Amino acid sequence: MFIMSAGLPGCVNVPVWERGNLAKPHMALDPYPLQSAVRSHNYNSREAAASTHSGDGGGGCGCY
Amino acid sequence: MIKQHMVSLTRSALFILIAVFLASYSMAAQQMNKPSPDCAFTTLDGAPAQGLHAFQGEVVYVDFWASWCPPCVKSFSFLNQLEHEFKAQGLRIIGVNLDEKKADAQAFLDKYPVEFDIVADQTKQCAQNFAVIAMPSSYLIDRKGNVRYIHQGFRQGETEQLRLMVQQFLTEQP
């Protein structure tokens, strides 16, 4: 925690008018959000796991 | 052990988020009901344009926008509507462009034509004076020159509130 906080002074507040490049789609943490959502939904359905991506928690059948 | 670290990290992140939120909220609150800062604008080509205080006596809707901002696209059709409806009653809409490359702004305007005034804040001094922290950010200035309403972002459901505020300020006399 201490080591992590030592890096905090390196953080800068980027003014909103300098965020043009940061706003580009390929700068997003997840460049393909739709694809990731579908994959995640599919995965959680097959695993029968409770998830925010599969409404009913999945039945292991992989169905939507 | 790892779980404890995770909890501690989550708490720290939450604390930072709350601090940032409160800081931004108080920055916006400082502007409310106070005379608006003056701004020296230029056209997109760089020619001098009228400053903000030149419009005293009118209700001024200052909208800070940039070409890379998706909600700005949506806000422009609403602003065009406002211009149509309320220009005759004394509403002045000023779209302040904050793009770093003017060509981007021009391409955006070619794609989404506007009917209100577009100016550029080349030094970004105006955005700093207004403490702009979101894109788009809108400031409604009454006929006396006071900032009366600040709106950050643009969502479809909020247009009615903005329209009501504009109507209310237009009925007030200086």
gemmi code that builds the backbone of each chain (N, CA, C; Angstrom):
import gemmi

chains = {
    "A": [
        ("MET", (0.838, -1.197, 0.000), (0.000, 0.000, 0.000), (0.877, 1.252, 0.000)),
        ("PHE", (1.945, 1.192, 0.867), (2.853, 2.328, 0.954), (3.555, 2.571, -0.381)),
        ("ILE", (4.023, 1.455, -1.000), (4.723, 1.583, -2.283), (3.775, 2.129, -3.343)),
        ("MET", (2.538, 1.640, -3.299), (1.571, 2.129, -4.286), (1.286, 3.609, -4.095)),
        ("SER", (1.149, 4.027, -2.833), (0.834, 5.432, -2.590), (2.010, 6.337, -2.944)),
        ("ALA", (3.229, 5.764, -2.928), (4.398, 6.558, -3.311), (4.303, 6.986, -4.772)),
        ("GLY", (3.570, 6.226, -5.558), (3.422, 6.567, -6.977), (2.339, 7.590, -7.247)),
        ("LEU", (1.541, 7.887, -6.224), (0.415, 8.796, -6.435), (0.808, 10.203, -6.909)),
        ("PRO", (1.928, 10.774, -6.388), (2.280, 12.116, -6.875), (2.520, 12.153, -8.386)),
        ("GLY", (2.782, 10.991, -8.969), (2.988, 10.931, -10.421), (1.694, 11.067, -11.200)),
        ("CYS", (0.560, 10.956, -10.505), (-0.723, 11.084, -11.187), (-1.015, 12.555, -11.470)),
        ("VAL", (-1.484, 12.819, -12.640), (-1.858, 14.202, -12.962), (-3.310, 14.224, -13.402)),
        ("ASN", (-3.905, 15.356, -13.189), (-5.276, 15.545, -13.641), (-5.239, 16.082, -15.070)),
        ("VAL", (-5.659, 15.278, -16.012), (-5.638, 15.726, -17.410), (-6.843, 16.640, -17.635)),
        ("PRO", (-6.606, 17.892, -18.015), (-7.748, 18.779, -18.256), (-8.660, 18.198, -19.323)),
        ("VAL", (-9.912, 18.519, -19.212), (-10.906, 17.892, -20.085), (-10.643, 18.191, -21.566)),
        ("TRP", (-10.040, 19.341, -21.846), (-9.807, 19.697, -23.250), (-8.572, 18.995, -23.819)),
        ("GLU", (-7.854, 18.251, -22.994), (-6.694, 17.506, -23.494), (-6.979, 16.005, -23.562)),
        ("ARG", (-8.266, 15.655, -23.523), (-8.602, 14.231, -23.485), (-9.036, 13.695, -24.844)),
        ("GLY", (-8.739, 14.441, -25.897), (-9.134, 14.017, -27.238), (-8.583, 12.656, -27.602)),
        ("ASN", (-7.300, 12.451, -27.342), (-6.689, 11.159, -27.674), (-7.158, 10.054, -26.730)),
        ("LEU", (-7.353, 10.425, -25.464), (-7.815, 9.424, -24.495), (-9.227, 8.958, -24.816)),
        ("ALA", (-9.976, 9.800, -25.516), (-11.380, 9.468, -25.807), (-11.523, 8.540, -27.007)),
        ("LYS", (-10.421, 8.287, -27.705), (-10.518, 7.421, -28.891), (-10.872, 5.992, -28.472)),
        ("PRO", (-11.662, 5.290, -29.301), (-12.134, 3.952, -28.918), (-11.006, 2.988, -28.590)),
        ("HIS", (-9.904, 3.066, -29.325), (-8.835, 2.098, -29.066), (-8.035, 2.408, -27.801)),
        ("MET", (-8.368, 3.508, -27.127), (-7.726, 3.801, -25.846), (-8.521, 3.218, -24.676)),
        ("ALA", (-9.692, 2.661, -24.977), (-10.513, 2.110, -23.904), (-9.838, 0.875, -23.310)),
        ("LEU", (-10.106, 0.616, -22.021), (-9.529, -0.570, -21.375), (-9.994, -1.828, -22.098)),
        ("ASP", (-11.249, -1.804, -22.516), (-11.795, -2.915, -23.282), (-12.179, -2.388, -24.664)),
        ("PRO", (-11.352, -2.658, -25.666), (-11.634, -2.069, -26.987), (-12.857, -2.674, -27.670)),
        ("TYR", (-13.286, -3.864, -27.241), (-14.440, -4.521, -27.881), (-15.493, -4.868, -26.830)),
        ("PRO", (-16.169, -3.886, -26.284), (-17.082, -4.145, -25.162), (-18.232, -5.083, -25.524)),
        ("LEU", (-18.758, -4.970, -26.738), (-19.883, -5.836, -27.122), (-19.442, -7.291, -27.175)),
        ("GLN", (-18.301, -7.502, -27.833), (-17.778, -8.862, -27.951), (-17.471, -9.455, -26.573)),
        ("SER", (-16.893, -8.638, -25.704), (-16.559, -9.121, -24.360), (-17.816, -9.485, -23.598)),
        ("ALA", (-18.877, -8.676, -23.758), (-20.121, -8.943, -23.037), (-20.720, -10.264, -23.486)),
        ("VAL", (-20.707, -10.502, -24.795), (-21.280, -11.746, -25.322), (-20.467, -12.947, -24.842)),
        ("ARG", (-19.153, -12.822, -24.910), (-18.288, -13.928, -24.468), (-18.488, -14.213, -22.987)),
        ("SER", (-18.563, -13.129, -22.209), (-18.730, -13.282, -20.775), (-20.072, -13.938, -20.462)),
        ("HIS", (-21.091, -13.508, -21.181), (-22.421, -14.087, -20.984), (-22.397, -15.574, -21.301)),
        ("ASN", (-21.786, -15.900, -22.397), (-21.695, -17.292, -22.834), (-20.931, -18.132, -21.814)),
        ("TYR", (-19.816, -17.597, -21.365), (-18.969, -18.312, -20.412), (-19.730, -18.580, -19.125)),
        ("ASN", (-20.373, -17.535, -18.598), (-21.073, -17.687, -17.323), (-22.270, -18.614, -17.440)),
        ("SER", (-22.911, -18.620, -18.602), (-24.037, -19.526, -18.804), (-23.556, -20.973, -18.774)),
        ("ARG", (-22.448, -21.232, -19.444), (-21.945, -22.608, -19.512), (-21.442, -23.080, -18.159)),
        ("GLU", (-20.879, -22.128, -17.396), (-20.311, -22.503, -16.109), (-21.370, -22.594, -15.021)),
        ("ALA", (-22.581, -22.245, -15.374), (-23.669, -22.237, -14.387), (-23.358, -21.322, -13.217)),
        ("ALA", (-22.668, -20.256, -13.510), (-22.246, -19.348, -12.449), (-23.166, -18.140, -12.380)),
        ("ALA", (-23.357, -17.645, -11.172), (-24.125, -16.412, -11.027), (-23.263, -15.260, -11.505)),
        ("SER", (-23.817, -14.422, -12.334), (-23.027, -13.333, -12.883), (-23.945, -12.206, -13.311)),
        ("THR", (-23.384, -11.036, -13.364), (-24.179, -9.908, -13.863), (-24.400, -10.032, -15.360)),
        ("HIS", (-23.617, -10.918, -15.997), (-23.729, -11.050, -17.454), (-24.715, -12.131, -17.875)),
        ("SER", (-25.160, -12.931, -16.951), (-26.164, -13.925, -17.318), (-27.294, -13.832, -16.314)),
        ("GLY", (-28.420, -13.376, -16.782), (-29.536, -13.017, -15.913), (-29.955, -14.112, -14.956)),
        ("ASP", (-30.019, -15.352, -15.405), (-30.544, -16.418, -14.556), (-29.450, -17.236, -13.893)),
        ("GLY", (-28.231, -16.803, -14.005), (-27.162, -17.548, -13.374), (-26.685, -18.712, -14.213)),
        ("GLY", (-27.382, -19.008, -15.275), (-26.943, -20.068, -16.180), (-27.351, -21.434, -15.679)),
        ("GLY", (-27.598, -22.319, -16.617), (-27.999, -23.657, -16.230), (-27.004, -24.686, -16.711)),
        ("GLY", (-25.850, -24.221, -17.170), (-24.859, -25.137, -17.692), (-25.129, -25.559, -19.114)),
        ("CYS", (-26.217, -25.050, -19.691), (-26.576, -25.472, -21.036), (-26.006, -24.530, -22.098)),
        ("GLY", (-25.506, -23.408, -21.670), (-24.975, -22.466, -22.647), (-26.058, -21.689, -23.357)),
        ("CYS", (-27.295, -21.859, -22.908), (-28.380, -21.173, -23.616), (-28.549, -19.740, -23.109)),
        ("TYR", (-29.168, -18.925, -23.923), (-29.334, -17.518, -23.571), (-30.712, -17.272, -22.962)),
    ],
    "B": [
        ("MET", (-5.176, -12.790, 3.741), (-4.198, -11.692, 3.609), (-4.461, -10.887, 2.343)),
        ("ILE", (-4.580, -11.662, 1.241), (-4.844, -10.996, -0.033), (-6.188, -10.288, 0.014)),
        ("LYS", (-7.133, -10.952, 0.689), (-8.473, -10.371, 0.783), (-8.419, -9.042, 1.528)),
        ("GLN", (-7.621, -9.007, 2.617), (-7.492, -7.769, 3.386), (-6.924, -6.646, 2.529)),
        ("HIS", (-5.922, -7.015, 1.728), (-5.323, -6.020, 0.831), (-6.347, -5.496, -0.158)),
        ("MET", (-7.149, -6.436, -0.652), (-8.166, -6.038, -1.642), (-9.168, -5.058, -1.020)),
        ("VAL", (-9.574, -5.380, 0.215), (-10.527, -4.508, 0.915), (-9.912, -3.132, 1.110)),
        ("SER", (-8.634, -3.135, 1.534), (-7.947, -1.864, 1.776), (-7.819, -1.059, 0.485)),
        ("LEU", (-7.491, -1.766, -0.614), (-7.365, -1.087, -1.911), (-8.706, -0.515, -2.350)),
        ("THR", (-9.764, -1.324, -2.167), (-11.096, -0.863, -2.556), (-11.478, 0.374, -1.767)),
        ("ARG", (-11.178, 0.345, -0.454), (-11.498, 1.503, 0.393), (-10.753, 2.743, -0.090)),
        ("SER", (-9.466, 2.563, -0.413), (-8.671, 3.709, -0.869), (-9.238, 4.264, -2.158)),
        ("ALA", (-9.590, 3.351, -3.082), (-10.130, 3.792, -4.370), (-11.432, 4.548, -4.160)),
        ("LEU", (-12.260, 4.031, -3.251), (-13.544, 4.667, -2.966), (-13.326, 6.057, -2.386)),
        ("PHE", (-12.361, 6.155, -1.474), (-12.059, 7.436, -0.849), (-11.616, 8.456, -1.900)),
        ("ILE", (-10.734, 8.023, -2.818), (-10.241, 8.929, -3.862), (-11.396, 9.372, -4.749)),
        ("LEU", (-12.277, 8.413, -5.091), (-13.425, 8.748, -5.946), (-14.322, 9.789, -5.283)),
        ("ILE", (-14.589, 9.575, -3.991), (-15.450, 10.519, -3.264), (-14.780, 11.893, -3.208)),
        ("ALA", (-13.463, 11.901, -2.958), (-12.737, 13.176, -2.881), (-12.814, 13.919, -4.207)),
        ("VAL", (-12.628, 13.177, -5.315), (-12.679, 13.802, -6.645), (-14.077, 14.346, -6.911)),
        ("PHE", (-15.095, 13.550, -6.531), (-16.474, 13.985, -6.756), (-16.771, 15.267, -5.983)),
        ("LEU", (-16.359, 15.261, -4.698), (-16.636, 16.442, -3.872), (-15.895, 17.667, -4.397)),
        ("ALA", (-14.645, 17.454, -4.847), (-13.857, 18.574, -5.374), (-14.532, 19.154, -6.604)),
        ("SER", (-14.995, 18.292, -7.515), (-15.621, 18.778, -8.741), (-16.936, 19.460, -8.437)),
        ("TYR", (-17.665, 18.892, -7.443), (-18.961, 19.474, -7.086), (-18.754, 20.873, -6.520)),
        ("SER", (-17.742, 21.009, -5.645), (-17.552, 22.317, -5.021), (-17.040, 23.332, -6.031)),
        ("MET", (-16.249, 22.858, -7.017), (-15.768, 23.783, -8.052), (-16.939, 24.350, -8.842)),
        ("ALA", (-17.908, 23.474, -9.165), (-19.080, 23.931, -9.902), (-19.912, 24.865, -9.036)),
        ("ALA", (-20.020, 24.509, -7.746), (-20.845, 25.312, -6.845), (-20.286, 26.719, -6.691)),
        ("GLN", (-18.960, 26.871, -6.797), (-18.351, 28.192, -6.658), (-18.803, 29.160, -7.733)),
        ("GLN", (-19.189, 28.624, -8.880), (-19.578, 29.487, -10.001), (-21.020, 29.969, -9.877)),
        ("MET", (-21.821, 29.228, -9.132), (-23.257, 29.476, -9.137), (-23.603, 30.834, -8.548)),
        ("ASN", (-24.578, 31.500, -9.205), (-25.121, 32.773, -8.746), (-24.049, 33.852, -8.589)),
        ("LYS", (-23.006, 33.741, -9.364), (-21.960, 34.768, -9.354), (-21.782, 35.277, -10.777)),
        ("PRO", (-21.245, 36.498, -10.927), (-21.032, 37.002, -12.286), (-20.138, 36.053, -13.078)),
        ("SER", (-20.495, 35.834, -14.326), (-19.707, 34.902, -15.130), (-18.355, 35.537, -15.458)),
        ("PRO", (-17.322, 34.724, -15.547), (-16.032, 35.282, -15.969), (-16.114, 35.764, -17.412)),
        ("ASP", (-15.318, 36.763, -17.751), (-15.301, 37.212, -19.154), (-14.387, 36.270, -19.936)),
        ("CYS", (-14.638, 36.169, -21.220), (-13.836, 35.284, -22.051), (-13.501, 35.979, -23.357)),
        ("ALA", (-12.252, 35.833, -23.758), (-11.853, 36.363, -25.070), (-11.924, 35.207, -26.062)),
        ("PHE", (-12.843, 35.301, -26.987), (-13.021, 34.230, -27.962), (-12.392, 34.606, -29.293)),
        ("THR", (-12.162, 33.582, -30.098), (-11.798, 33.808, -31.500), (-12.743, 32.950, -32.339)),
        ("THR", (-12.749, 33.217, -33.627), (-13.460, 32.306, -34.522), (-12.586, 31.057, -34.674)),
        ("LEU", (-13.120, 30.052, -35.344), (-12.308, 28.843, -35.547), (-11.064, 29.144, -36.379)),
        ("ASP", (-11.163, 30.193, -37.219), (-10.008, 30.566, -38.051), (-8.961, 31.361, -37.284)),
        ("GLY", (-9.331, 31.768, -36.079), (-8.363, 32.517, -35.276), (-8.596, 34.015, -35.254)),
        ("ALA", (-9.618, 34.492, -35.960), (-9.914, 35.927, -35.946), (-10.609, 36.288, -34.635)),
        ("PRO", (-10.365, 37.491, -34.101), (-11.000, 37.863, -32.825), (-12.525, 37.878, -32.946)),
        ("ALA", (-13.179, 37.396, -31.911), (-14.648, 37.405, -31.874), (-15.086, 38.145, -30.614)),
        ("GLN", (-16.391, 38.409, -30.524), (-16.904, 39.124, -29.359), (-16.693, 38.321, -28.080)),
        ("GLY", (-16.308, 39.016, -27.019), (-16.123, 38.356, -25.724), (-17.467, 38.074, -25.074)),
        ("LEU", (-17.417, 37.349, -23.984), (-18.663, 36.901, -23.346), (-19.471, 38.063, -22.768)),
        ("HIS", (-18.779, 39.065, -22.224), (-19.495, 40.167, -21.589), (-20.182, 41.086, -22.600)),
        ("ALA", (-19.898, 40.874, -23.878), (-20.578, 41.675, -24.912), (-22.058, 41.328, -25.002)),
        ("PHE", (-22.443, 40.197, -24.409), (-23.833, 39.729, -24.554), (-24.672, 40.001, -23.303)),
        ("GLN", (-24.205, 40.889, -22.453), (-24.995, 41.190, -21.249), (-26.333, 41.781, -21.644)),
        ("GLY", (-27.352, 41.388, -20.923), (-28.717, 41.797, -21.287), (-29.454, 40.682, -22.005)),
        ("GLU", (-28.676, 39.698, -22.473), (-29.287, 38.520, -23.099), (-29.092, 37.322, -22.163)),
        ("VAL", (-29.925, 36.323, -22.364), (-29.681, 35.058, -21.659), (-28.678, 34.276, -22.511)),
        ("VAL", (-27.560, 33.924, -21.896), (-26.489, 33.276, -22.671), (-26.351, 31.817, -22.240)),
        ("TYR", (-26.363, 30.963, -23.227), (-26.160, 29.526, -22.999), (-24.771, 29.195, -23.536)),
        ("VAL", (-23.820, 29.037, -22.619), (-22.441, 28.732, -23.034), (-22.255, 27.222, -22.997)),
        ("ASP", (-21.901, 26.664, -24.128), (-21.745, 25.206, -24.210), (-20.311, 24.877, -24.635)),
        ("PHE", (-19.568, 24.261, -23.743), (-18.196, 23.847, -24.080), (-18.264, 22.467, -24.731)),
        ("TRP", (-17.673, 22.352, -25.918), (-17.762, 21.087, -26.648), (-16.446, 20.777, -27.365)),
        ("ALA", (-16.336, 19.527, -27.796), (-15.186, 19.105, -28.610), (-15.664, 18.051, -29.599)),
        ("SER", (-14.929, 17.912, -30.684), (-15.380, 17.028, -31.764), (-15.347, 15.549, -31.357)),
        ("TRP", (-14.506, 15.204, -30.370), (-14.350, 13.796, -29.994), (-15.350, 13.364, -28.938)),
        ("CYS", (-16.284, 14.238, -28.592), (-17.192, 13.974, -27.480), (-18.556, 13.517, -28.013)),
        ("PRO", (-18.893, 12.220, -27.866), (-20.156, 11.728, -28.444), (-21.414, 12.436, -27.933)),
        ("PRO", (-21.529, 12.755, -26.623), (-22.768, 13.436, -26.199), (-22.919, 14.825, -26.827)),
        ("CYS", (-21.793, 15.412, -27.244), (-21.871, 16.750, -27.873), (-22.679, 16.672, -29.172)),
        ("VAL", (-22.561, 15.548, -29.874), (-23.314, 15.377, -31.123), (-24.807, 15.453, -30.820)),
        ("LYS", (-25.201, 14.758, -29.744), (-26.623, 14.736, -29.386), (-27.074, 16.116, -28.923)),
        ("SER", (-26.196, 16.805, -28.203), (-26.613, 18.097, -27.656), (-26.827, 19.128, -28.763)),
        ("PHE", (-26.125, 18.965, -29.876), (-26.205, 20.000, -30.924), (-27.596, 20.104, -31.541)),
        ("SER", (-28.273, 18.971, -31.726), (-29.613, 19.067, -32.307), (-30.552, 19.767, -31.322)),
        ("PHE", (-30.355, 19.527, -30.030), (-31.166, 20.210, -29.015), (-30.862, 21.710, -29.008)),
        ("LEU", (-29.581, 22.042, -29.114), (-29.215, 23.464, -29.104), (-29.752, 24.181, -30.345)),
        ("ASN", (-29.742, 23.483, -31.471), (-30.337, 24.072, -32.693), (-31.814, 24.368, -32.470)),
        ("GLN", (-32.498, 23.435, -31.816), (-33.927, 23.638, -31.505), (-34.124, 24.852, -30.615)),
        ("LEU", (-33.293, 24.944, -29.559), (-33.399, 26.078, -28.633), (-33.192, 27.393, -29.377)),
        ("GLU", (-32.207, 27.386, -30.260), (-31.898, 28.600, -31.040), (-33.127, 29.024, -31.841)),
        ("HIS", (-33.758, 28.048, -32.480), (-34.962, 28.323, -33.269), (-36.067, 28.919, -32.416)),
        ("GLU", (-36.282, 28.289, -31.267), (-37.444, 28.642, -30.442), (-37.265, 29.949, -29.695)),
        ("PHE", (-36.058, 30.212, -29.198), (-35.909, 31.297, -28.228), (-34.981, 32.432, -28.663)),
        ("LYS", (-34.444, 32.367, -29.847), (-33.511, 33.427, -30.265), (-34.205, 34.793, -30.244)),
        ("ALA", (-35.441, 34.817, -30.750), (-36.177, 36.085, -30.841), (-36.461, 36.662, -29.457)),
        ("GLN", (-36.509, 35.796, -28.447), (-36.810, 36.268, -27.094), (-35.557, 36.698, -26.336)),
        ("GLY", (-34.400, 36.564, -26.968), (-33.176, 37.057, -26.323), (-32.240, 35.975, -25.845)),
        ("LEU", (-32.333, 34.770, -26.411), (-31.387, 33.716, -26.027), (-30.203, 33.726, -26.991)),
        ("ARG", (-29.020, 33.679, -26.429), (-27.801, 33.617, -27.240), (-27.065, 32.340, -26.884)),
        ("ILE", (-26.923, 31.460, -27.861), (-26.201, 30.206, -27.612), (-24.796, 30.332, -28.184)),
        ("ILE", (-23.823, 30.056, -27.341), (-22.427, 30.135, -27.791), (-21.780, 28.774, -27.582)),
        ("GLY", (-21.410, 28.138, -28.653), (-20.704, 26.857, -28.579), (-19.210, 27.126, -28.552)),
        ("VAL", (-18.585, 26.860, -27.413), (-17.152, 27.140, -27.274), (-16.375, 25.862, -27.573)),
        ("ASN", (-15.634, 25.882, -28.648), (-14.894, 24.684, -29.051), (-13.583, 24.579, -28.288)),
        ("LEU", (-13.294, 23.363, -27.807), (-12.059, 23.154, -27.044), (-11.141, 22.138, -27.725)),
        ("ASP", (-11.334, 21.933, -29.022), (-10.472, 20.987, -29.739), (-9.037, 21.492, -29.792)),
        ("GLU", (-8.104, 20.544, -29.752), (-6.701, 20.941, -29.886), (-6.344, 21.190, -31.351)),
        ("LYS", (-7.028, 20.468, -32.259), (-6.813, 20.706, -33.697), (-8.085, 21.313, -34.269)),
        ("LYS", (-7.945, 22.491, -34.828), (-9.130, 23.185, -35.348), (-9.747, 22.436, -36.533)),
        ("ALA", (-8.920, 21.680, -37.259), (-9.444, 20.923, -38.402), (-10.481, 19.904, -37.944)),
        ("ASP", (-10.273, 19.333, -36.760), (-11.236, 18.370, -36.210), (-12.576, 19.042, -35.973)),
        ("ALA", (-12.515, 20.254, -35.409), (-13.755, 20.991, -35.128), (-14.483, 21.317, -36.428)),
        ("GLN", (-13.709, 21.720, -37.422), (-14.321, 22.098, -38.703), (-14.978, 20.885, -39.375)),
        ("ALA", (-14.298, 19.756, -39.320), (-14.864, 18.530, -39.903), (-16.153, 18.148, -39.192)),
        ("PHE", (-16.152, 18.322, -37.877), (-17.339, 18.010, -37.071), (-18.508, 18.914, -37.482)),
        ("LEU", (-18.205, 20.195, -37.661), (-19.273, 21.151, -38.004), (-19.791, 20.922, -39.425)),
        ("ASP", (-18.901, 20.439, -40.300), (-19.357, 20.114, -41.663), (-20.354, 18.956, -41.614)),
        ("LYS", (-20.111, 18.042, -40.684), (-20.961, 16.857, -40.565), (-22.257, 17.176, -39.815)),
        ("TYR", (-22.134, 17.997, -38.788), (-23.307, 18.354, -37.967), (-23.464, 19.873, -37.974)),
        ("PRO", (-24.169, 20.393, -38.973), (-24.268, 21.853, -39.098), (-24.988, 22.470, -37.890)),
        ("VAL", (-24.530, 23.635, -37.494), (-25.145, 24.312, -36.347), (-25.713, 25.655, -36.790)),
        ("GLU", (-26.694, 26.109, -36.030), (-27.328, 27.387, -36.350), (-26.984, 28.440, -35.309)),
        ("PHE", (-26.271, 28.048, -34.273), (-25.890, 29.029, -33.252), (-24.426, 29.422, -33.433)),
        ("ASP", (-23.961, 30.350, -32.587), (-22.595, 30.871, -32.735), (-21.563, 29.849, -32.255)),
        ("ILE", (-20.532, 29.691, -33.038), (-19.423, 28.818, -32.637), (-18.164, 29.676, -32.518)),
        ("VAL", (-17.525, 29.561, -31.373), (-16.262, 30.273, -31.183), (-15.226, 29.284, -30.656)),
        ("ALA", (-13.979, 29.725, -30.633), (-12.913, 28.869, -30.105), (-12.284, 29.543, -28.892)),
        ("ASP", (-11.870, 28.712, -27.955), (-11.162, 29.205, -26.771), (-9.725, 28.722, -26.926)),
        ("GLN", (-8.948, 29.481, -27.691), (-7.631, 28.975, -28.088), (-6.680, 28.792, -26.911)),
        ("THR", (-6.729, 29.724, -25.964), (-5.804, 29.633, -24.823), (-6.347, 28.714, -23.739)),
        ("LYS", (-7.612, 28.313, -23.864), (-8.320, 27.489, -22.871), (-8.487, 28.235, -21.546)),
        ("GLN", (-8.270, 29.530, -21.576), (-8.416, 30.332, -20.358), (-9.872, 30.374, -19.916)),
        ("CYS", (-10.767, 30.459, -20.908), (-12.194, 30.528, -20.590), (-12.628, 29.242, -19.877)),
        ("ALA", (-12.195, 28.105, -20.417), (-12.554, 26.816, -19.800), (-11.998, 26.734, -18.388)),
        ("GLN", (-10.804, 27.272, -18.189), (-10.217, 27.258, -16.843), (-10.999, 28.163, -15.903)),
        ("ASN", (-11.387, 29.344, -16.405), (-12.137, 30.279, -15.553), (-13.499, 29.708, -15.158)),
        ("PHE", (-14.096, 28.948, -16.073), (-15.392, 28.344, -15.780), (-15.231, 27.018, -15.032)),
        ("ALA", (-13.991, 26.588, -14.810), (-13.701, 25.314, -14.124), (-14.405, 24.147, -14.811)),
        ("VAL", (-14.226, 24.067, -16.126), (-14.863, 22.990, -16.889), (-14.190, 21.663, -16.555)),
        ("ILE", (-14.996, 20.694, -16.133), (-14.415, 19.384, -15.803), (-15.099, 18.251, -16.563)),
        ("ALA", (-16.087, 18.587, -17.380), (-16.781, 17.527, -18.125), (-17.069, 18.033, -19.528)),
        ("MET", (-17.293, 17.101, -20.408), (-17.567, 17.469, -21.804), (-18.842, 16.752, -22.241)),
        ("PRO", (-19.885, 17.441, -22.673), (-19.966, 18.908, -22.725), (-20.337, 19.474, -21.354)),
        ("SER", (-20.021, 20.745, -21.158), (-20.457, 21.470, -19.962), (-21.215, 22.701, -20.416)),
        ("SER", (-22.347, 22.938, -19.783), (-23.170, 24.084, -20.178), (-23.369, 25.014, -18.999)),
        ("TYR", (-23.341, 26.293, -19.286), (-23.547, 27.312, -18.258), (-24.631, 28.258, -18.753)),
        ("LEU", (-25.672, 28.401, -17.944), (-26.732, 29.335, -18.315), (-26.516, 30.635, -17.545)),
        ("ILE", (-26.389, 31.711, -18.292), (-26.100, 33.017, -17.702), (-27.318, 33.905, -17.907)),
        ("ASP", (-27.798, 34.509, -16.831), (-29.024, 35.307, -16.955), (-28.721, 36.696, -17.539)),
        ("ARG", (-29.765, 37.509, -17.660), (-29.611, 38.819, -18.315), (-28.702, 39.758, -17.526)),
        ("LYS", (-28.547, 39.489, -16.239), (-27.660, 40.331, -15.419), (-26.203, 39.872, -15.504)),
        ("GLY", (-25.981, 38.759, -16.154), (-24.609, 38.268, -16.308), (-24.184, 37.286, -15.234)),
        ("ASN", (-25.149, 36.779, -14.461), (-24.803, 35.806, -13.415), (-24.988, 34.380, -13.913)),
        ("VAL", (-24.085, 33.506, -13.501), (-24.222, 32.081, -13.833), (-25.340, 31.516, -12.973)),
        ("ARG", (-26.387, 31.013, -13.601), (-27.550, 30.567, -12.818), (-27.748, 29.048, -12.868)),
        ("TYR", (-27.177, 28.413, -13.864), (-27.399, 26.972, -13.963), (-26.191, 26.336, -14.652)),
        ("ILE", (-25.716, 25.248, -14.048), (-24.560, 24.537, -14.623), (-24.988, 23.114, -14.912)),
        ("HIS", (-24.666, 22.678, -16.106), (-25.070, 21.333, -16.492), (-23.878, 20.605, -17.099)),
        ("GLN", (-23.592, 19.417, -16.567), (-22.463, 18.650, -17.091), (-22.963, 17.417, -17.810)),
        ("GLY", (-22.382, 17.159, -18.975), (-22.820, 16.016, -19.786), (-24.093, 16.359, -20.530)),
        ("PHE", (-24.591, 15.376, -21.265), (-25.862, 15.595, -21.974), (-26.568, 14.263, -22.146)),
        ("ARG", (-27.753, 14.159, -21.554), (-28.581, 12.964, -21.710), (-29.968, 13.401, -22.162)),
        ("GLN", (-30.572, 12.590, -22.972), (-31.844, 12.989, -23.600), (-32.896, 13.405, -22.573)),
        ("GLY", (-32.960, 12.703, -21.452), (-34.010, 12.979, -20.473), (-33.891, 14.339, -19.806)),
        ("GLU", (-32.757, 15.016, -20.004), (-32.536, 16.262, -19.281), (-32.904, 17.504, -20.081)),
        ("THR", (-33.332, 17.294, -21.308), (-33.583, 18.457, -22.170), (-34.736, 19.304, -21.646)),
        ("GLU", (-35.742, 18.641, -21.079), (-36.920, 19.389, -20.633), (-36.554, 20.338, -19.497)),
        ("GLN", (-35.722, 19.865, -18.597), (-35.262, 20.705, -17.478), (-34.489, 21.914, -18.014)),
        ("LEU", (-33.604, 21.669, -18.973), (-32.818, 22.763, -19.553), (-33.730, 23.776, -20.240)),
        ("ARG", (-34.708, 23.263, -20.972), (-35.637, 24.143, -21.688), (-36.421, 25.021, -20.687)),
        ("LEU", (-36.843, 24.404, -19.582), (-37.591, 25.151, -18.565), (-36.732, 26.257, -17.954)),
        ("MET", (-35.470, 25.919, -17.691), (-34.563, 26.920, -17.118), (-34.393, 28.093, -18.077)),
        ("VAL", (-34.203, 27.773, -19.354), (-34.033, 28.826, -20.363), (-35.271, 29.711, -20.390)),
        ("GLN", (-36.434, 29.073, -20.402), (-37.692, 29.833, -20.441), (-37.822, 30.739, -19.222)),
        ("GLN", (-37.453, 30.186, -18.077), (-37.569, 30.964, -16.838), (-36.653, 32.196, -16.884)),
        ("PHE", (-35.413, 32.004, -17.310), (-34.480, 33.133, -17.321), (-34.857, 34.174, -18.372)),
        ("LEU", (-35.494, 33.705, -19.437), (-35.901, 34.658, -20.489), (-37.009, 35.582, -19.997)),
        ("THR", (-37.826, 35.087, -19.064), (-38.932, 35.932, -18.584), (-38.446, 36.968, -17.579)),
        ("GLU", (-37.271, 36.726, -16.963), (-36.757, 37.682, -15.990), (-36.180, 38.919, -16.696)),
        ("GLN", (-36.422, 40.058, -16.134), (-35.881, 41.281, -16.715), (-34.680, 41.747, -15.908)),
        ("PRO", (-33.703, 42.354, -16.573), (-32.493, 42.777, -15.835), (-32.806, 43.913, -14.840)),
    ],
}
model = gemmi.Model(1)
for chain_id, residues in chains.items():
    chain = gemmi.Chain(chain_id)
    for i, (resn, *xyz) in enumerate(residues, 1):
        res = gemmi.Residue()
        res.name, res.seqid = resn, gemmi.SeqId(i, " ")
        for name, pos in zip(("N", "CA", "C"), xyz):
            atom = gemmi.Atom()
            atom.name, atom.element = name, gemmi.Element(name[0])
            atom.pos, atom.b_iso = gemmi.Position(*pos), 0.0
            res.add_atom(atom)
        chain.add_residue(res)
    model.add_chain(chain)
structure = gemmi.Structure()
structure.add_model(model)
structure.setup_entities()
